[in-house]
Amino acid sequence: MFSKVFASLAVFLVISVQVNAHAIVTPALGVTGTAARSDVQKPSTAKPCGTINVTSTLDTSTPVQAAADGTFTTTATDFNAGADGSRSVTAKVDPAAQGTTFNTAVTVSQNGDAAPTTVGSDQIVAALPAGTTCSGGTDGNLCLVQFTTTAGFGNCVVVAQGAATGAAAATNGTAAATTGTTAANDTADTTTGTTATNGTADATTGTAATNGTTAATTTTTTKKHPHNKAAAAQANVDKAGTRAPRALLTNLEARGEKALNVVKRGVLSWVWA
């Protein structure tokens, strides 16, 4: 009888420890908002991420961003003190983020308390192995990292790789589009010969306008129009046609005056004869 009571008590204590020995690493796969005791998983070979459905929660879970050197930071929180509430972890990575293949160990450079005296949190700093390429998720840049405490509890965390690079690429695309717009706005007045660099130009003065970068020196060249040449030639003809009659008139006037003088002398000679 005593042995049965002792055995039952032992089983009860084991179950009690398993129920109360909880710790979780956040942000946790499949958890929205603040993690609770009920969100804690017990990773195993058959279920590396516990009971969480990886396929339906991978893209909707909050990821942590891996730096260029692969390092990332998470938080381990225990829900009861002591070794059973250990915040000390080991970690493995599944680069394809399918939740099935966690064969590569993740280096943990800053770990949590293996036997905390109170309920609380520790920052966990880890690093993806060199050469790791995350290929999971819709964008193809997610890994899954499985964290397991020394008490056997834990969960999976989504790690994003290369998001900063994607942002940089987007920025470059915007810059390229901006450059294209600037190029489209660079106009030249082919009529006046005035050129504008990165802006517009004052066609009247021939002064180039810039947007604060480089101004191109411009020159406005005025060419005589063919119609102007024709008009000038016609004017010269008109002037020539006017000068000839005037010369003839002057000549006639001179001859008439001479003839008048001859007549006057003849009349005077006749009167005085």
C-alpha positions in Angstrom: 0.0 0.0 0.0 2.8 2.4 0.9 4.6 1.6 -2.2 1.6 2.4 -4.4 1.1 5.8 -2.6 4.8 6.6 -3.1 4.6 5.7 -6.8 1.5 7.8 -7.3 3.2 10.7 -5.5 6.3 10.4 -7.7 4.2 10.4 -10.9 2.2 13.4 -9.7 5.5 15.3 -8.9 6.9 14.5 -12.4 3.7 15.7 -14.1 3.6 18.8 -11.9 7.2 19.7 -12.8 6.4 19.2 -16.5 3.4 21.4 -16.3 5.1 24.2 -14.4 8.5 24.0 -16.0 7.9 26.5 -18.8 10.1 28.9 -20.8 9.6 30.4 -24.2 11.9 32.2 -26.7 10.2 35.2 -28.4 9.1 36.2 -30.9 7.8 32.7 -31.2 6.5 31.0 -34.3 2.7 31.1 -34.4 2.3 33.4 -31.4 0.6 36.8 -31.8 1.1 39.5 -29.2 2.6 38.7 -25.7 3.5 35.1 -25.2 1.8 33.1 -22.4 2.6 29.9 -20.6 0.2 28.1 -22.9 2.3 29.0 -25.9 5.3 27.1 -24.7 6.2 24.0 -26.7 8.3 20.9 -26.0 10.4 20.3 -29.2 11.1 16.7 -30.2 12.6 14.9 -33.1 9.1 14.1 -34.5 7.8 17.6 -33.8 10.8 20.0 -33.9 8.5 23.1 -33.4 6.0 21.3 -31.1 2.4 21.4 -32.1 2.6 24.6 -34.3 1.6 24.3 -37.9 4.7 25.7 -39.7 3.2 26.0 -43.2 0.2 28.2 -42.0 2.2 30.4 -39.6 5.6 30.9 -41.2 4.8 34.1 -43.2 2.4 35.5 -40.6 4.8 35.2 -37.6 7.0 38.1 -36.5 10.6 37.4 -37.6 13.8 38.6 -36.1 16.3 40.2 -38.5 19.7 38.6 -38.9 22.6 41.1 -39.3 25.1 40.8 -42.2 27.3 38.5 -40.1 24.3 36.3 -39.2 23.8 37.4 -35.6 20.3 38.0 -34.2 18.8 38.6 -30.8 15.8 36.9 -29.1 14.3 36.9 -25.6 14.0 33.9 -23.3 11.2 34.2 -20.7 10.4 31.7 -17.9 7.1 31.2 -16.2 8.5 29.6 -13.0 11.8 29.8 -11.2 14.5 27.1 -10.8 16.2 24.7 -13.2 12.8 23.6 -14.6 12.3 27.2 -15.7 15.7 27.4 -17.3 16.3 30.3 -19.7 19.5 28.7 -21.0 19.1 27.3 -24.5 20.7 25.5 -27.4 19.6 26.1 -31.0 19.5 24.6 -34.5 18.6 26.0 -37.8 16.4 24.8 -40.7 17.5 27.0 -43.7 14.5 26.0 -45.8 12.1 26.9 -42.9 10.0 23.8 -43.5 10.2 22.8 -39.8 11.5 19.3 -40.5 15.3 19.5 -40.9 17.2 21.0 -38.0 20.7 19.5 -38.6 23.0 22.5 -38.2 23.8 24.0 -34.8 23.5 27.7 -34.2 26.1 29.4 -32.1 24.8 31.0 -28.9 27.2 33.8 -27.8 25.0 35.2 -25.0 22.8 32.7 -23.1 20.2 32.9 -20.4 20.1 31.8 -16.7 20.0 28.0 -16.4 18.4 28.2 -12.9 16.7 31.5 -12.4 15.5 32.4 -8.9 12.6 34.4 -10.2 10.4 34.7 -13.2 11.9 37.0 -15.8 13.7 37.3 -19.1 17.2 37.1 -20.6 18.4 38.3 -24.0 19.7 35.5 -26.2 22.3 36.4 -28.8 22.9 33.8 -31.5 24.4 33.6 -35.0 23.5 31.6 -38.1 26.4 29.4 -39.3 28.6 31.1 -41.9 27.4 30.5 -45.4 23.8 29.9 -44.4 21.2 30.9 -47.0 17.6 31.3 -45.7 15.2 30.2 -48.5 11.8 29.8 -46.8 8.7 31.8 -46.9 7.0 33.7 -49.7 10.0 36.1 -50.2 12.5 33.2 -50.0 14.5 34.8 -47.2 13.3 33.0 -44.0 15.0 30.4 -41.7 13.5 28.6 -38.8 15.6 28.3 -35.6 14.6 25.7 -33.0 15.4 26.8 -29.4 15.4 24.2 -26.6 16.0 25.0 -22.9 18.1 22.8 -20.6 14.8 21.7 -19.1 13.5 20.5 -22.5 11.1 23.3 -23.3 11.2 25.9 -26.1 9.9 26.6 -29.5 10.8 27.8 -33.0 11.6 31.4 -34.1 11.5 32.8 -37.6 14.7 34.5 -38.7 14.8 36.8 -41.7 17.9 37.1 -43.8 18.7 39.7 -46.4 15.8 42.1 -45.7 18.2 45.0 -45.5 19.6 44.1 -48.9 16.1 44.0 -50.4 15.5 47.5 -49.0 18.7 48.7 -50.5 17.8 47.2 -53.8 14.4 49.0 -53.7 16.2 52.3 -52.9 18.5 51.9 -55.8 15.5 51.2 -58.0 13.9 54.4 -56.8 17.1 56.3 -57.4 17.3 54.9 -60.9 13.7 56.0 -61.5 14.5 59.5 -60.1 17.6 59.7 -62.4 15.4 58.7 -65.3 13.0 61.4 -64.5 15.8 64.0 -64.2 17.1 62.9 -67.6 13.6 63.4 -69.0 13.5 66.9 -67.5 16.8 67.9 -69.0 15.7 69.8 -72.1 17.5 71.7 -74.8 16.2 74.6 -76.9 17.4 73.5 -80.4 15.9 76.6 -81.9 18.0 79.1 -80.0 21.0 76.8 -79.3 20.5 77.2 -75.6 21.1 74.0 -73.5 19.9 73.3 -70.0 21.7 70.9 -67.6 19.4 69.1 -65.0 16.8 71.8 -65.5 15.6 74.4 -67.9 17.2 77.3 -69.6 16.3 80.9 -70.3 16.1 81.0 -74.1 16.0 84.8 -74.2 19.3 85.4 -72.3 21.0 82.1 -73.2 21.7 81.6 -69.5 21.8 77.9 -68.4 19.8 76.9 -65.3 20.9 74.1 -63.0 19.4 72.3 -60.0 22.4 72.7 -57.9 24.8 70.4 -59.7 26.6 71.3 -62.9 25.7 74.0 -65.3 26.6 73.8 -69.0 27.9 76.9 -70.6 25.7 77.9 -73.4 25.8 80.2 -76.3 23.0 81.6 -78.4 23.9 82.0 -82.1 21.8 84.3 -84.3 21.8 83.4 -88.0 20.6 85.6 -90.8 17.4 84.3 -92.3 17.3 83.9 -96.1 14.3 86.2 -96.2 16.4 89.0 -94.6 19.0 88.6 -97.4 16.3 88.9 -100.1 14.8 92.0 -98.4 18.3 93.6 -98.2 18.9 92.9 -101.9 15.5 94.4 -102.9 16.3 97.5 -100.8 19.6 97.9 -102.7 17.7 97.6 -106.0 15.2 100.2 -104.9 18.0 102.6 -103.9 19.7 102.1 -107.3 16.4 102.8 -109.2 15.9 106.0 -107.2 19.4 107.4 -107.8 19.3 107.2 -111.6 16.2 109.5 -112.1 17.6 111.9 -109.6 20.9 112.2 -111.5 19.0 112.7 -114.8 16.8 115.4 -113.3 19.8 117.2 -111.9 21.5 117.0 -115.3 18.5 118.4 -117.1 18.1 121.2 -114.5 21.8 122.2 -115.1 21.3 122.2 -118.9 18.1 124.2 -118.6 19.7 126.8 -116.5 22.6 127.1 -119.0 20.2 127.5 -121.9 18.2 130.1 -120.0 21.4 132.1 -119.5 22.2 132.0 -123.2 18.7 133.3 -124.0 19.0 136.1 -121.4 22.3 137.3 -123.0 20.7 137.2 -126.5 17.8 139.3 -125.4 20.0 141.8 -123.6 22.2 142.2 -126.7 19.2 142.8 -128.9 17.7 145.4 -126.5 20.9 147.4 -126.3 21.8 147.1 -130.0 
